[in-house]
Amino acid sequence: MQEYIDIIKKDKEVNEFASKLTNEELELNIPKIEQTIKDLEEQMDNVSDYTTIASLTNQREELLEELDEMSLRYMELLEKEEG
């Protein structure tokens, strides 16, 4: 029985460690994505070619989706750390 309890404790410690690494990665990547979105928006302001605008818009939309997912994951990890 004690072995089982030790295994559970170790798994919990590993999961908490992995969550912190993921949280740190998110803290590094979210600002990079936000900056890339701003850069794309600036490019869109300076382009009049429809094809280029459409391509930049698609890239921006993909990054916005990724940013939303990362932000949600970040919030989940923060709640988990607090709880």
C-alpha positions as CSV (number, residue, x, y, z in Angstrom):
1,M,0.0,0.0,0.0
2,Q,2.8,2.4,0.9
3,E,4.4,1.8,-2.5
4,Y,1.2,2.8,-4.2
5,I,1.0,6.0,-2.2
6,D,4.6,6.8,-3.1
7,I,3.9,6.3,-6.8
8,I,1.0,8.7,-6.6
9,K,3.0,11.3,-4.8
10,K,5.8,11.0,-7.4
11,D,3.3,11.2,-10.3
12,K,1.9,14.4,-8.7
13,E,5.3,15.9,-8.4
14,V,6.2,15.1,-12.0
15,N,2.9,16.6,-13.2
16,E,3.4,19.8,-11.2
17,F,6.9,20.1,-12.6
18,A,5.7,19.6,-16.2
19,S,3.0,22.1,-15.7
20,K,5.5,24.7,-14.5
21,L,7.7,24.1,-17.5
22,T,4.7,24.5,-19.8
23,N,3.6,27.6,-18.0
24,E,7.1,29.1,-18.4
25,E,7.1,28.2,-22.1
26,L,3.7,29.9,-22.4
27,E,5.0,33.0,-20.7
28,L,7.8,33.2,-23.3
29,N,5.7,32.4,-26.3
30,I,2.6,34.5,-25.8
31,P,4.4,37.8,-26.1
32,K,6.2,36.6,-29.2
33,I,2.9,35.7,-30.9
34,E,1.4,39.0,-29.8
35,Q,4.3,40.8,-31.4
36,T,4.1,38.8,-34.6
37,I,0.4,39.6,-34.8
38,K,1.2,43.3,-34.5
39,D,3.9,43.0,-37.2
40,L,1.4,41.4,-39.5
41,E,-1.2,44.1,-38.9
42,E,1.5,46.8,-39.7
43,Q,2.3,44.9,-42.9
44,M,-1.4,44.8,-43.8
45,D,-1.7,48.6,-43.3
46,N,1.1,49.1,-45.9
47,V,0.0,46.7,-48.6
48,S,-2.7,47.3,-51.2
49,D,-2.4,44.0,-53.1
50,Y,-5.5,41.9,-52.3
51,T,-3.6,38.6,-52.5
52,T,-1.0,39.7,-50.0
53,I,-3.6,41.1,-47.7
54,A,-5.5,37.9,-47.8
55,S,-2.4,35.9,-47.0
56,L,-1.5,38.2,-44.1
57,T,-5.0,38.0,-42.9
58,N,-5.0,34.2,-42.9
59,Q,-1.7,34.2,-41.0
60,R,-3.0,36.6,-38.5
61,E,-6.2,34.5,-37.9
62,E,-4.1,31.4,-37.4
63,L,-1.9,33.2,-34.9
64,L,-5.0,34.6,-33.1
65,E,-6.4,31.1,-32.7
66,E,-3.1,29.9,-31.4
67,L,-2.9,32.8,-29.0
68,D,-6.4,32.1,-27.7
69,E,-5.5,28.4,-27.1
70,M,-2.2,29.4,-25.4
71,S,-4.0,32.0,-23.2
72,L,-6.6,29.5,-22.1
73,R,-4.0,26.9,-21.3
74,Y,-2.0,29.5,-19.4
75,M,-5.1,30.4,-17.3
76,E,-5.8,26.7,-16.7
77,L,-2.3,26.2,-15.4
78,L,-2.6,29.3,-13.1
79,E,-5.8,28.0,-11.7
80,K,-4.3,24.6,-11.1
81,E,-1.3,26.2,-9.3
82,E,-3.6,28.3,-7.1
83,G,-6.1,25.4,-6.4
